[in-house]
């Protein structure tokens, strides 16, 4: 936790410096500062951060957009964290999310003519959509898990490649066979209203039901890995396969289980995306699966820590729109800030050395960026 907080502070400081320096090469009507020999700077870092904060939480509409992003990042962050906790690196959450979303969108369309448009119909349609997304995403996670366990294939490479396969497969199926014939876009028919998560804030599609569900999943994953025998076996199978096998644990099966569970959470993220955001599958799905990696790393792969990390990145993503619109500051600078956070989190020894030099606190627990174990 200390390393993550320190990384955030350093990222904010360095990001502010980069924003300020970038202002010297930008053009504007009202410069914020003039420095001889350097010229005029158009960007005030304090104003940028304040505008970003207002853009994320300054109104009910902004808050709804932030919480919507946070909800999706919770599921993708947990997907990555589940694999990390087992000593595995799932870079394929994006592909699992894409196929989970497609399967959910296709499975829910026929329900409009079968189920009543009421709470009873929702109690059937919404859980069904989540289950379908989890099954398809879990299967897409099962593939690299089985390849890792039984063919010793590097899961980083296989999951990256399966992202391209999933994206291409979904695009082909929708564009050639399963798309909406009434439009020229690559998208499916909208899901019926009975299969849509009810909006919580007027004017937005954010649903508190999805957020509460994501929080419950985070608690469940934490309890699974820290309070159950199965969770202990899953962790040891990924970190020390030989030791797990020696103690009688089927390490290969547990590796497959961990990747399948990780993929299932990615598929659920896709299902929630369809039922809460777009009400259909369409090409160009945002890279929430890759953002989940950043969320998990910042959280130290702790399922509970994923919650504030997802809120932070959701706020950054939501606030970047306000920064671009109100100040004319390119949204890419916010992406730079997100990258800086991960950069500093990925160098824990730097902060350990600072802590030892200034005699600050005790030696912190290592995070997953250094393998989760002392070496």
Helices and strands as residue ranges (DSSP letters): H 2-22, E 33-35, E 39-41, H 45-57, H 60-85, H 93-109, G 110-113, H 119-151, H 155-173, I 174-178, G 193-195, H 208-227, H 229-239, H 241-246, H 251-272, I 273-278, H 288-298, H 305-322, I 323-327, H 332-345, H 348-357, G 368-370
